[in-house]
Amino acid sequence: MNVIFGENAQGKTNLLEAIWLFTGLRSFRGSKERELRRFDTEAAKLSMAFHNDVRDMTADILITDKKTASLGGLPYGASTKLVGEFLAVIFAPQHLDLIKGGPAERRKFLNQALCQLKPNYAKALTQFNRAMQQRNQLLKDAIYHSELYDTLDVWDDRFCSFGSYVISERMKYLDELRPFLEEFYGGISGGREQITVEYAAGAGEEAHTFSSEDPAGIKEELAELLKAHRREDAFAGFTTVGPHRDDLVVKLDGLSAKSFGSQGQQRSCALSLKMSEGFVIRALTGKQPVALLDDVMSELDAGRQDYILNHIEGWQVFLTCCEPSSILLSKQSENGKLFEVAGGKLI
C-alpha cells in the first residue's frame, strides 16, 4: 500500500498517470502527447522496473510527438505494444461518468478492459472502426452519387464480420465480470441493493438484446439490424447501429443506476465496476494487476473504506489523497508507505 498525499495540484495524479502509461493504453485523463511533457521541452522519458509474475523486467517510454517504448533495454516500437506486459486498473474521479455519463464512457470501459486482456480484440476493434468510417464516408458520398449504394453490401459484410467479434467478446467479458461485480457491490453497499449489468445494442427503448454470444449468430442479427436501419443511415449520413453505438446497462434492484441512483450509489457502482475489472484480470491471466486509486476515499464513509482496503489485500496499491486518514495509516502500517508530494516532487 503506497499512500501518496499532498495538497491539490501538486502532481499526485501525474504519478499515477505515469505508471498507467506502461499498460500501453492511452492516458486515463485523455492527455495528448504534448500535454504529457513538461512545458517548453521536446521530450519526456519514463522508466519502470516491475515484476510480471514470471521475471523482473524494465521498460522505458519516450514521449515526443508520439510514444515509443523499450522493454528490457531493447527497442519495442510504439508504446501500445506494451499491452499485456504490465497490468493495472485505475479508478479516478472522472470514472464516475461510467454511470452518470453517456454510452461512450461505458464502451470505453469495456474496450480498455478487453484490450489489456486480448491483443486480438484491439486489432479487431481497429479493423471495425476502419470499416465503420469507410461505410460512413460512403453514406455521405452516396447523397450525391446514388450509384454508391450498390456497394453498401460489401462494407456491411466487413462491418458485421469485425463488429460481431467485438460484441461477442464484450458479452463474454461481462459474463466473467458479473459475479465479481455482484459480490463487490454487495459488500460495499452492505447488501442493501442488488446490482445487475447487461449489454444492449443501442440505447433507450429501441435497444436490442442479442440472443447469442456466438459471433456467427451475432453477425446475422447485426446484419438484420443494419438492413432495418439502412434508410435511416442514408438519411443521417452515418451508421446509426452497431458496436460503436452500444451500451452497458447498469441497474440497482431493476432500476437504472444512471436515472435513479443517488450520487453515493453511482459512485459505488463505478468503483465496483473498476475493481471487478482487476479481479477478472487476475482470474483470466493469473497475474495480479496493480491498483491505481486516485482520490477514491474522500467521499466514502469508514465502513466502505474498510471494505475496499480489505478486498485489495495482497495487491500493490498506489492511492492518492489530500490527507491520509487514520484508517489508511492503520491499514498500511505493516507493509505500506507514505509519500508526500509538493510542487511536483516527492518530499
N, C-alpha and C positions, 0 to 999 in steps of 0.2 A: 504494500500500500504506500503510494507516494503522494502525499498531500502537498499541493502547490498552492500557496496562498499569497495574498497581497491585495493592494487596493486595485480598483478598476483601472483599465487602460494601461497596465504595466507590462503586459506581454505574456500573461498566463496562458491564454488561448493560443497564442503563437507557438508555444512549446508543443501543445497537443497537435496543432496543425502540422508542425514539422515531423512529428512521429507518424501521424496518419499518412503523410505522403509516401511513406515506404510501403504502404499496401499496394501502390501502383495505381490507385484510383485518384480522382480529382479531389481538390480541396473540399472539405465539407462546408466551408464558408463560401464556396463559389468564387474564390480568388483567382484572378488571371495571373499568368507568369510574371508580368511586370509588377504586380502587387505583392508578390512573394519576396521580391528583392528589397534590400534596404534602399531608401531614396538616394538618387544620384550615383547608383552603382550599376554596372553592366551585368553582374552575375552574383549568384549566391550558391553556397555549397552546403549540403547536409551530409553528415556521416553517422552511421549507426553500427553498433555491434549488437548482435542478437543471437538467440538460440532457437532453432526451428524444430525442436523436439527430436532432432537427429544429430545435428552437429552445430558447432559455433560458426557463425557467419559474420561477414562485414558487408556493408553496402554503402554506396555514395550516390547522391543525386546532385547534378549540376543544373542550376536554373538560369537560363539566359532568356531568349525569346521562346524557348521550349525546355522541356525537362528530359535530360538523359541520365542514365544510371550505369553504375558498375556494380558487379557482385563478386565478392572475393578478390577485389583488385583488378578484375578483367572487365573490359567494356561490355555492356549488356544491351545497349540500344536505348530506345525510348523507355521512360520510367514505367510505362504501362506494362512492360514485360516483367516487372517485379510482382505482378498479381500472383498470389498463391505462395510467395516466398515468406512474407511476413503478414500475419493475420491479426486483425484488430476490429473492435466495434467502437463506435463513437456515439455518445449522446450529448447534444448541446442544446441550448435554448431554442434554436431555430427548428429543432426536430419536433417541437410542439405542433408544427404545421403538418406533421404526419396525420393528425386528427383534424385540426382546425382548418387546414389548407385544402386546396383543390386536389383532384385525382393525380396531377403531375407529381406531387410530393410523394404519394403512396407508390406510384410506379417507380419513382427514383429509388425508394427504399427496396423494392423487390429487385430492381436491376443491379443496384450496388451490392446487395447480399449475394446474388447469384453470380455476379462477375468475380467475386472473391473465391467462390467455390468451384466454378466451372468455366475455364477459359473458352470452351466451345460455345457457351452461352453468349459471352461477349462478342465472339465472331459472328454468331447468328444474329444478334441484335444489330450489329453494324450493317450486315447484309440486308436485314429487314428495313432499317432506316433508309438505306440507299434505294431499295425497291419502292418504298413509300414516297420518297422525294421525287423519283422518276415518274411514278404514277400521278403525283400531284402536278408535276410540270406538264404532263400530257393533258390532264384535265383542264389546265389553264390555256394551253395552246389550242385545244380542240374547240374552244369557244369561237375561234377564228378559222380553224381548219377542221371541219366536222369529220373529214375522212380519217382523222387520227383515232376516232372512237373504234375503228375496226381493229386497232392494235391493242385495245384495252385488255382483251383476254390474256394476252401474253404477260402483261405486267400483273394482272390479277393472280395468275398462277404462281409467279415468283413471290408476290406479296403473301399469298396464302402458305406457300411452302415454308418460308422463314418465319412468318407470323405464327403458324400453328406450333412450331417448335418452341418459340418464345412463350406462348400461352401455356403450353403443356408443362414446361419447366417451372413457370410461375405457380401453377396449380399444385404440382408435386412438392414444390418448396413449402407451400402453405400447409400441406399435409404433415411435413416434418416440423414446422413451426408451431402448429396449433396446440399440441399437448404441452409444450413448454410455456406457451403464452397463457394458456388457461391456468396452469399451476402458478406461474409467477404473478399474474394479475390477482388470482385468488388470494395469494399470500399478502401482496402489498395493499390490497383493499380490505383485508380482514374477512374475506369471504362474503362481503355484502352484495356483490353483483357477480354475474357470470358474463364473461366476455366471449364473443364469437367473431370469427373473421371469415369472409367469403370472397371469392374472386368473381367479378362481374364484368362482362363485356359491355362497355358503355357505362352510362350513369343514369340515375333517376328511374322513372317508370319504364323507360324503354330498354333498360339493362337486360342483357341476355345471359343466361347461365348455361355453360356448355355441359352437355350430357356425358362427356367422356374426357379423360385426361390423355387419351391416346392421340398422338399428333395426326394420324390419318383421319380419325373421326373429327377432330377439331378442324382440320383442313376443309372437310366437306361442309361443316357448319359455317365456317368463316367465309367460304366461297358463296354460300347462300346469302349470308349477311351482306356481302359486297354487292351481289346482284340486286337484292332488295333495296339497297341504298344507292344504286347507280344513278338514278335520276336526280336524287338529292346531291350526290357528289358532283354531277355535271353542272348543276345549278350553282353549288357553292364554290366549285373550282378547286376542291381538295377532298381528300379521303376522310369521310366522317365516321367510319367504324374501323376497328382493328386494335391491335395491342397498344398502339400509341394513344388510344382514347379510353382504355380500360381502367377499372378502378378496383380498389380494395375496400370492401365494406366492413367496417368495424362497428359492432353493436354491443350494448350492455343490456342484458335482460331483454333482448329482442328489439331494443330501440337504438336508433342511430347515435353513436357516441358524439359525432360531429354536431348533430342538431339538438340533442337533448342532454348530453353530458355536461356536468359542471366543469369549471376550469381545473379543479383538482382531479376529477375523473379523467379528463382528457390528458392531463399530464401523466397520470398513472398508466393510461393506455399506451401513450407514446413511449414512455420509459420501458414498459413491459415488452413492446414490440422490439425495441432495440436490444434489450438484454437477452430476449429469447433468440435473437439473431446469433448472439455469442454461443448460446447453448447448442444451436443447430450446427454451427461450425465445429464445435468440439465433438458432437455426435457423429458427424459425417466424415470428418478428416482425422479424428483422434488427436488433433492439435488444439492446444489451449490458446485462444486469442487473447491479446492484450485489451483491457478495457480502458477507454479514454472517456472520462466523465467530466464534462465542462459545466460547472455551476449547477450540478444536479440537486444538491441537498438544500439549497437556500429556501425552497418553498415546501419542503417535506417535513412532517412532524417527526418526533423522535422515534416513534414506532416504525414508520416507513423507512427511515434512515437505517434503523437497526436491521430490518428485514433485508434490505438491499445488501448491506455490508456482510451479513451472514451468508447470503447466497452467492457472493463472489469471493468467498474464502478460497484460497488456493490460486486465484487469478493474480496476474500482475496488473495493478491498477494505477493509473495516473488521474488524480482527482483534483480539480481546481475549486477554490472557494476564496471568499474575501477574508473570512476569519475562521480558522479551524475550531470547531465546537468541541465540547468535552467528549461527545460520543465518538468523533473522529479520532481524537487524541487517544482515547482508551482503546479503540479498535486497532490502531496501528502501532501501539506501544511496543509490542514484541518484535515484529518483523518490518515495521513501516518506518518511513522517514518523512520529515517535514522540510519543505523548501520554500523560502520566501523569495518573491520576485518583486523587484522595484526597478523602474527605468529600463526595462528590457533585459535585466541581468539577474542571475541567481545570486543572492547575498547570504 
